[in-house]
Amino acid sequence: MSKAELARRANLSVLTIDRIEKGFGCRMDTKRKILEALGLSLDDRVRVFGEEE
């Protein structure tokens, strides 16, 4: 899936997706939107976003 498609499905900007891919942090709500757009659950967040701080 392209960044543009993920951003559209998650109702986020492509810039937001790009920043997250580069390792910048984001809010839990943003993570939830991305996980839902990917068809994943909140339990998958560590696998997708790495270890929680």
N, C-alpha and C positions, 0 to 999 in steps of 0.2 A: 504494500500500500504506500502511496506517495505521501509526503508531508502535507501536501495540499488536501488530499482526500482525508487523511487523519484529522487535520484541522477542521475540515468541513463537518465530518461526522461527530467530532467532539465539541463543536461550536466554539472553537478557539482560533486564534490567529496563527498563520504559518510561522510568524516571528516567535511566538510562544513555543511552538513545537521545536523550532530550531534552537532556541535558548536552552530548553530542557535537554535536547540531544547533546549540547555542548557542556552539560554538567551543571548548569545553573539550577538553583532550587526552585521549587514551586509549592503552592498551597495544596493541601489535601484535596480540596474541591477540584483543582485542575487535574490532579492525579486520577481522581475518580472519573472525571469526564473522559480522560484518555483510556483508562481501563475499560470503561463501558463501550467506547468506540471500537476497541479491539476485541470486544466480546469476552472480556476477562472479569474476574471478581476482585474485590478489594483484597482478598487473601493473596492474590498474585502480585501485589504492589512491590514487595521486596525483590521478587524475581525480575520485575520489569525495571524498577527504579533503583535497585541496589539497597544496601543496608540503611535502615532508618537511623538517624542521629539522635 
